[in-house]
Each structure stands twice: as structure tokens, then as C-alpha cells.
Amino acid sequence: MQAGRLNKALQRRLTIMWRDQPSQSDIEELAANVERVGLVIRLRWAIVAAIAAFSVLGIGIYALAGQAPALAPRMVIPAGALLLVLVYNAYYQRTYRSFGNLAAFNAAALVLDILVVTVLVYYSGGVYSWFDALYYLFVLEAALILPNRREVWGVVGLAAIAYSLVVSLVYWRVLPHMAMPFVRNDLQLVGSYVAVRALWTLTVILGSASVGVLFTRVNRERMGALAKQSVRDSRTGLYDRTYLRRELSVELERARRFRRGESVIIADIDDFAHFNEVFGTEAGNRMIDLIAEVVREASGCEAGEPCLVLAARYGGEEFALLVPEDSEASSEGGEFLAERVRAGVASVLDDDRSVTVSVGVAAYSRDGRTASELLSATDAALVRAAAEGGNRVVVGRSETTFA
């Protein structure tokens, strides 16, 4: 039992889609991760192209100065490192959609990039190298690409450790110094110079990370807020009608593909116009908030966890739930979840004031096979529930009634 839980927790940690039949939120996150992987690959092509152009032009300048014969032997390993980048980036280009489900794929690719940069730094003079600027580029790339700050600071820490280790090992003469033309090649043995130079490089690496993380966080928060506003009801925080209708079409396609069920529930407050006339719109708004909380609790969603049941405010006094068959709520059937909503609303009190709801339920494929058919069947059931006196659940095109 414990081993099974650990295996499941590990699977959730390492992958985007961890269900046998992924939910819509899993599919959306997978698509976002695949897009991030593709962005990493495109950025790496741009960086490699810039390095290659610099190397060709730089060697040409050294050749004109008569320094190429001394420099050429030291360029074999850096050239091999760049060739390695070309090879694995070409491989990622062809296969990255297959790796898109790996949550840590981007971080692993950036770690490999940092190690290649460290090789370039060592073979271009260590403490004298200009290639340390590539650390800043990859740190900024990490801030833009990686989904959370811990992974970004992990890449930053690796870059800082790798650079510090290289210059320290050369200073301690564990590694031989790679002499460079036009450079005073004894400063790598002057402790104060090595310390100050390394401190400056680490400062810029950390500064780049701080700026990148800050701007990226602000940008993501703004985009997240805009995205949330575009699909959420401003009063209750539940999803809005447009989003529910869009997701219903997507979920029905998933239900067809995996031969699973899907239920639609719509609840309408009975005589709500009369309630507002008697008690006022302020009391009506408070009641809307309380009923939204009942619907949210009925969906079974917990903070920070993927939610299979979608709860929405379908209209002014209407609320809706989409219930896929593979959700925990569906184990009892959509009609029983609807009854839970009805009973929950009936128990709500606001200054001794209460309301009831009429609830309609329809199920794929018994009551319809398209989004329009299911919504029509749910509306018809809702009308029957209201016509029979309200405070009851009517199921689809059947005659089943719960009161």
C-alpha cells in the first residue's frame, strides 16, 4: 500500500499527465509544457548560432595576428562541446513532443547547457574567459521557461558552483591553466584577482536570475489574472457559462474516445425574483455566494489539486456541474451529486432566510451525444423539476425524480 502511494506520488511529481485517461487540465498543462520545451530548443539554436559566428570571426582575427597556431589545439574540446549541443538539440527538435510529459525535461536540458558552458569557460582561459556571459543567457532562459522558482534557482546554483569550481581548481593547480593569446597568463594564480573576478561573475549571474525571475513572475501573474478573469464569474469565482460550454465539447470528445460517461447538472434557484423583491438584491447576492460555495463543495475540489468536476455559474441564478465518469463524484452517479447540491442548498440559512433549487441532470450518451443535445436535455429536466413544484431533481429524458 505504501509503495503504491509512493509510486503514485513520484509519477505525479515527474510527469504532467499521470492519469490513465487524462483530464482536460492535464491536457492543457501538457500542451503548455510542450510549448516551453519547444521554446528552449529555439532559444538554444539562436545561442549556438551566435557562438559559432563569434568563434569563426574570433579565430579569423587571431589568425591575422599570427596567434592561430597556438590557439587551434585548445579549440578541439570546445568545438566538440558545441558539436554535442548541436547533436542533442537536433535530437530534441525531432522528439521533444514525446518528452513533453516529463515535468523536469526543461530543467534537465538547461543543466546540460550549463555543463557545456563550463567546458567552454575552462578551455577559453578560465578566469579570463568571456564565455561566462553564456551563464547569464541560460539563467535568463531558465527564468522565462521553467514553471517554478525553485527550478530556476537550482539552475542558478549549478551555474555558480560550476564556475567557482573551475576557477578554484585552476588556482589550486588541480587543473592545468589554458593559456590564451593577448592575456597576462599568471593572474589565475593571484588569489585576490581570482576571488574578485569570480565574485563579480557570481554577482552578475545572481543579478540576472533575480531580474529574470521578477519580470517573469510579474508577467505570469498578470497573464494568469487575465486568463482567470476571462473564464471566471466575477461574483462567485466559479467558471462562467462560456467556459463550461467549451469544456463540455472537449470532455464529450474525451468520453467518446475512451468510451466513458459524462453528466451535466444545472441547478436553478426557485422563485429567486420573488426572494429579491422581498429581501432586496443585497440579500440575494449573499445567497448567490452561499449557493456557489455549496456547488463548489459538491464538486469535491481541493486547493492545489487537479479537479475533474467543473463547477460553473451558468446564469444569474443558475449553477452547473460537469461530471466525468472517471471522477470520484461520478461513483454514485450524476443524479446523486445533483441531490447533494439540492439538499445542501436547502440547508443554507442567511439570517433565517433560505431558498431551494430545481435541478436537471442529463447523461452522455443516454440523453444526448452532443453538447447541444445534452444541454437541451438538462434544460428540459430542469423545467420539469420547476413545474413539479421545485426543490427536486429530475434526471434527463427519463421520468426519474428525487425530492
C-alpha positions in Angstrom: 0.0 0.0 0.0 2.7 2.4 1.0 4.8 1.5 -2.0 1.8 2.1 -4.3 1.3 5.6 -2.8 5.0 6.4 -3.2 4.9 5.3 -6.8 1.8 7.4 -7.5 3.4 10.4 -5.8 6.6 10.0 -7.8 4.6 9.7 -11.0 2.7 12.9 -10.2 5.9 14.7 -9.5 7.8 13.6 -12.6 5.0 13.8 -15.2 2.4 16.2 -16.4 -0.3 13.7 -17.2 -0.4 11.0 -14.6 -3.9 9.5 -15.1 -4.6 6.7 -17.5 -7.3 8.8 -19.0 -6.1 12.4 -18.6 -8.4 15.2 -17.6 -8.7 18.4 -19.6 -6.5 20.3 -17.1 -3.8 17.6 -17.7 -4.0 18.0 -21.4 -3.8 21.8 -21.2 -0.7 21.6 -18.9 0.9 19.1 -21.2 0.4 21.4 -24.1 1.9 24.3 -22.2 5.0 22.1 -21.2 5.5 21.0 -24.8 5.4 24.7 -25.8 8.0 25.5 -23.2 10.3 22.7 -24.4 10.0 24.0 -28.0 10.9 27.4 -26.8 14.0 26.1 -25.1 15.1 24.4 -28.3 14.6 27.5 -30.4 16.5 29.7 -28.0 19.3 27.2 -27.9 19.6 27.3 -31.7 19.9 31.1 -31.6 22.6 30.9 -28.9 24.6 28.2 -30.7 24.4 30.2 -33.9 25.7 33.3 -32.1 28.6 31.3 -30.5 29.5 29.7 -33.8 29.6 33.1 -35.6 31.7 34.6 -32.8 34.1 31.6 -32.9 34.7 31.9 -36.6 35.2 35.6 -36.6 37.4 35.4 -33.4 39.7 32.8 -34.8 39.9 34.8 -38.0 41.1 37.8 -36.0 43.6 35.7 -34.1 44.8 34.2 -37.4 45.5 37.7 -38.8 47.5 38.4 -35.6 49.5 35.2 -36.1 48.1 33.5 -33.0 46.0 30.8 -34.7 48.7 28.0 -34.5 48.9 28.4 -30.7 45.1 28.6 -30.2 43.9 25.9 -32.6 44.9 22.8 -30.4 43.0 24.2 -27.5 39.8 24.6 -29.5 39.3 20.9 -30.2 37.4 20.1 -27.0 35.3 23.4 -27.1 34.4 22.6 -30.7 33.4 19.1 -29.6 31.2 20.6 -26.8 29.4 22.8 -29.3 29.0 19.8 -31.7 27.4 17.9 -28.8 25.0 20.8 -28.3 24.1 20.7 -32.0 23.5 16.9 -31.8 21.3 16.8 -28.7 19.4 19.9 -29.8 18.7 18.3 -33.1 17.6 15.2 -31.3 15.3 17.2 -29.0 13.9 19.0 -32.1 12.7 15.7 -33.5 11.5 14.1 -30.3 10.6 16.8 -27.8 6.8 16.3 -28.2 7.4 12.7 -27.0 9.2 14.1 -23.9 6.6 16.8 -23.2 5.0 14.8 -20.4 8.2 14.9 -18.4 7.8 17.8 -15.9 11.6 18.2 -15.4 12.6 18.0 -19.0 13.4 21.7 -19.4 15.4 21.8 -16.2 17.5 18.7 -17.4 18.2 20.4 -20.7 19.3 23.6 -19.0 21.6 21.6 -16.7 23.3 20.1 -19.7 23.7 23.6 -21.2 25.3 24.8 -18.1 27.8 22.0 -18.1 28.7 22.7 -21.8 29.2 26.4 -20.9 31.5 25.4 -18.1 33.7 23.3 -20.6 33.8 26.4 -22.8 34.9 28.6 -19.9 37.7 26.3 -18.9 39.1 25.9 -22.4 39.0 29.6 -23.1 41.1 30.7 -20.2 39.0 30.0 -17.1 39.1 33.2 -15.0 39.9 35.2 -18.2 37.1 33.6 -20.3 34.4 35.7 -22.0 32.2 32.7 -22.3 31.0 33.2 -18.7 28.4 35.6 -20.2 26.6 32.5 -21.5 25.7 31.6 -17.9 23.6 34.8 -17.8 21.8 33.9 -21.0 20.9 30.5 -19.8 19.9 31.8 -16.3 17.5 34.3 -18.0 16.2 31.5 -20.2 15.6 29.4 -17.1 13.6 32.3 -15.6 11.4 32.5 -18.7 11.0 28.8 -19.3 10.8 26.9 -16.0 7.4 26.7 -14.3 8.5 27.5 -10.7 11.2 29.5 -8.9 12.8 26.5 -7.2 13.9 25.0 -10.5 15.2 28.4 -11.7 17.3 28.9 -8.5 18.5 25.3 -8.9 19.9 26.1 -12.4 21.4 29.3 -10.9 23.1 27.3 -8.1 24.5 24.8 -10.6 26.0 27.7 -12.7 27.5 29.3 -9.7 29.0 26.1 -8.4 30.3 25.0 -11.8 32.1 28.4 -12.5 33.5 28.6 -9.0 34.8 25.0 -9.2 36.6 25.6 -12.5 38.5 28.8 -11.4 39.2 27.2 -8.0 40.7 24.0 -9.4 42.9 26.1 -11.8 44.0 28.3 -8.9 44.9 25.2 -6.8 46.6 23.8 -9.8 44.5 20.7 -9.9 43.6 21.5 -13.5 46.2 23.0 -15.9 45.6 26.5 -17.0 44.6 27.0 -20.6 46.8 30.0 -21.7 45.2 32.5 -24.1 46.8 34.9 -26.5 46.9 38.6 -25.6 46.3 37.8 -21.9 48.6 38.0 -18.9 48.6 34.3 -18.0 49.7 34.5 -14.4 46.7 36.2 -12.8 44.9 32.9 -12.4 47.4 32.2 -9.6 46.8 35.5 -7.8 44.2 34.6 -5.2 42.8 38.2 -4.8 42.2 38.5 -8.5 40.6 35.1 -8.8 38.3 35.8 -5.8 37.2 39.3 -7.1 36.8 38.1 -10.7 34.7 35.1 -9.5 32.7 37.2 -7.1 31.8 39.6 -10.0 30.7 36.7 -12.2 28.6 35.2 -9.5 27.1 38.6 -8.7 26.0 39.1 -12.4 24.7 35.5 -12.5 22.6 36.1 -9.4 21.5 39.5 -10.6 20.4 38.1 -13.9 18.4 35.5 -12.2 16.8 38.0 -9.8 15.7 40.3 -12.7 14.6 37.4 -14.8 12.5 35.8 -12.0 11.0 39.1 -11.0 9.9 40.1 -14.5 8.7 36.6 -15.4 6.7 36.3 -12.2 5.0 39.6 -12.7 4.3 38.7 -16.3 2.9 35.3 -15.4 0.8 36.7 -12.6 -0.7 39.3 -15.0 -1.4 36.7 -17.7 -2.8 34.3 -15.1 -5.1 37.0 -13.7 -6.3 37.9 -17.2 -6.8 34.2 -18.1 -8.8 33.7 -14.8 -10.9 36.8 -15.5 -11.7 35.6 -19.0 -13.2 32.3 -17.8 -14.4 33.0 -14.2 -17.6 34.6 -12.9 -16.5 37.8 -11.1 -19.0 37.3 -8.3 -18.6 33.7 -7.3 -15.2 32.7 -8.7 -16.7 29.7 -10.4 -16.2 29.2 -14.1 -18.6 31.1 -16.4 -21.1 29.8 -18.9 -18.9 30.3 -22.0 -16.1 28.2 -20.4 -18.4 25.4 -19.3 -19.9 25.1 -22.8 -16.4 25.0 -24.4 -15.2 22.4 -21.9 -18.3 20.3 -22.3 -17.5 19.8 -26.0 -13.9 18.9 -25.1 -15.0 16.4 -22.4 -17.5 14.8 -24.7 -14.8 14.1 -27.2 -12.7 12.5 -24.4 -15.8 10.5 -23.3 -16.2 9.2 -26.9 -12.6 8.4 -27.3 -12.3 6.4 -24.0 -15.9 5.2 -24.0 -16.6 6.8 -20.7 -19.7 8.7 -19.4 -20.3 12.4 -18.7 -23.1 14.0 -16.8 -24.4 17.6 -16.9 -26.1 19.1 -13.9 -27.9 22.5 -13.9 -29.5 23.9 -10.7 -31.9 27.0 -10.7 -32.9 28.8 -7.6 -36.7 28.6 -7.1 -38.6 31.9 -7.2 -35.4 33.9 -6.9 -37.0 37.1 -8.4 -39.6 37.0 -5.5 -36.8 36.5 -3.0 -35.1 39.6 -4.3 -38.3 41.6 -4.2 -39.0 40.7 -0.6 -35.5 40.8 0.9 -33.6 43.0 -1.5 -30.7 42.4 -4.0 -28.1 42.6 -1.3 -29.6 39.6 0.4 -29.9 37.9 -3.0 -26.2 38.5 -3.7 -25.3 36.9 -0.4 -27.5 33.9 -1.1 -25.8 33.6 -4.5 -22.4 33.5 -2.8 -23.6 30.8 -0.3 -25.1 28.6 -3.0 -21.9 29.0 -5.1 -20.0 27.6 -2.1 -22.4 24.6 -1.9 -21.8 23.9 -5.6 -18.0 24.3 -5.2 -18.0 21.8 -2.2 -20.1 19.4 -4.2 -17.5 19.3 -6.9 -15.0 17.9 -4.4 -12.2 20.2 -5.5 -9.4 20.8 -3.1 -6.9 23.7 -3.3 -3.8 22.9 -5.3 -5.2 19.6 -6.7 -6.4 18.9 -10.2 -10.2 19.0 -10.4 -12.1 16.7 -12.7 -15.6 18.1 -11.8 -16.1 21.5 -13.3 -18.3 23.9 -11.3 -19.8 27.0 -13.1 -22.2 29.8 -12.7 -24.4 29.1 -15.7 -26.6 32.2 -15.4 -27.9 34.8 -13.0 -29.3 32.2 -10.5 -28.3 29.0 -12.3 -25.3 26.8 -11.5 -23.9 23.9 -13.4 -21.5 20.9 -12.9 -19.8 18.8 -15.5 -19.1 15.3 -14.0 -16.9 12.9 -15.9 -17.3 9.2 -15.2 -13.7 8.9 -14.0 -14.1 11.4 -11.2 -14.7 10.3 -7.6 -18.1 12.2 -7.7 -19.3 10.1 -10.5 -19.0 6.8 -8.5 -22.6 7.5 -7.2 -23.9 8.9 -10.5 -24.6 12.4 -11.6 -28.1 12.3 -10.1 -26.8 11.7 -6.6 -24.4 14.6 -6.9 -27.3 16.7 -8.0 -29.3 15.6 -5.0 -26.3 16.6 -2.8 -26.5 20.1 -4.3 -30.2 20.3 -3.8 -30.0 19.1 -0.1 -27.0 21.4 0.5 -28.8 24.5 -0.8 -32.0 23.6 1.2 -29.9 23.6 4.4 -28.3 27.1 3.8 -29.6 29.9 6.0 -28.8 33.6 5.8 -30.4 35.4 8.7 -33.1 32.7 8.8 -33.8 33.1 5.1 -33.5 30.1 2.8 -34.1 29.1 -0.8 -34.5 25.9 -2.7 -33.3 24.8 -6.2 -34.7 22.8 -9.0 -32.1 20.6 -10.6 -31.9 18.9 -14.0 -29.5 16.1 -14.9 -28.6 14.6 -18.3 -26.0 12.0 -19.1 -24.0 11.1 -22.2 -25.0 9.1 -24.2 -28.4 8.2 -22.8 -29.8 11.7 -23.1 -27.7 13.1 -25.9 -24.4 12.7 -27.8 -23.5 16.4 -28.5 -23.1 19.4 -26.2 -26.3 21.0 -27.5 -28.3 17.8 -27.1 -27.1 17.3 -23.5 -27.7 20.9 -22.5 -31.2 20.8 -24.1 -32.0 17.6 -22.2 -30.7 19.1 -18.9 -32.8 22.2 -19.5 -35.9 20.1 -20.2 -35.3 18.2 -17.0 -34.8 21.4 -15.1 -38.1 22.8 -16.5 -39.9 19.6 -15.3 -38.4 19.9 -11.9 -39.6 23.5 -11.5 -43.1 22.6 -12.9 -43.4 19.9 -10.3 -43.0 22.4 -7.5 -39.3 22.9 -7.3 -36.8 21.7 -4.7 -36.3 18.4 -6.6 -34.0 16.7 -9.1 -35.3 15.4 -12.4 -33.0 13.1 -14.5 -32.7 13.6 -18.2 -35.2 12.2 -20.6 -36.3 9.6 -18.0 -39.0 10.0 -15.5 -36.7 9.7 -12.5 -37.4 12.3 -9.9 -35.8 13.0 -6.5 -37.5 15.2 -4.0 
